[in-house]
């Protein structure tokens, strides 16, 4: 017996375990004609496995599917916009922005040498490696950004958002991944760094909404959940932040947040 994701790599159906998991989690892998749901599924070495690649777009990281979800749900279009990608890593979010027509992307990451060559080599990308997002300022990014995206790990969004918002235009859209495992405090994180309690997810989201609303001139326009889990199995969420003030009567109530969390726990496999 062997893990399904490992078998895909062994048979040359995926370039890496990460790509194998991406294919599985997006419903493209079949075992004996049935859709597979988990890379950890144990299968026989002779099992009939196929990948339904069709004409789907190929991405440098599975993170791309998270931003694609946000663009669809929040009805956002990067076309022609100057963008900033905080926590760019291998470039999944940056790649989505480029393919959706962004005019320029400032790709910020504290690491070095992680970005996929096909993304790094695009003339519209300004690679800002070894750059701590906590130090972002208009002096580092010389033009206001009309769209911002963020997929940061091992740090709270509360530390990143104020400097990130300082480089945004007065008319913009900001999409951030909310990762409960980096917001609840180490003492409340479960085994392997996973937060499973829906009540904690709700607590984090409500707290994040209140945090943004306390930032002068910003509000939370919408929330959704990532269609795929984080690497260790965490359910993650996406938040749409906008400048200005919310329209009269607009509110993301705790009841709405609770409903979103319940849907996430029921639908994200």
URFENHU-V424799 format. One line per field, one symbol per residue. ss: DSSP state (A for helix, B for strand, O for the rest). phi: phi as a letter, one per 30 degrees, with the letter a starting at -180 (. if undefined). Layout:
# URFENHU-V424799
ss=???
phi=???
This chain:
# URFENHU-V424799
ss=OBBAAAAAAAOOOOOOAAAAAAAAAOOOBBBOOBBOOOOOOBBOOOOOBBBOOOOOOOOOOOOAAAAAAAAAAOOOOOOOOBBBBBOOOOOAAAAAAAAOOOOBBBBBOOOOOOOOAAAAOOOOBBBBOOOOAAAOOOOOOOOOBBBBBBOOOOOOAAAAAAAAAOOBBBBBBBBBBBOAAAOOOAAAOOAAAOOOOAAAAAAAAAAAAAAAAAOOOBBBBBBBBOOOOOOOOOOOBBBBBBBOOOOOOOOOOAAAAAAAAAAAAAAOO
phi=.bdddddddedidbdadddddddddcicccchicddbbddedbddcddbbcddhcddcbdadeedddeddddddhcbdeicdbbccidhdjddedddddcjedabdccaddbicdeeddeddddccdcdhcdedcdaeddcdbdccbbbbbcbiadeddcdeddddccddbabbcbdccedccdjedcdddhicccdeddddedddddeddddddeibacdabacddbddecjddbbbbccbdjbdeeidacdddddddddddeddcdd
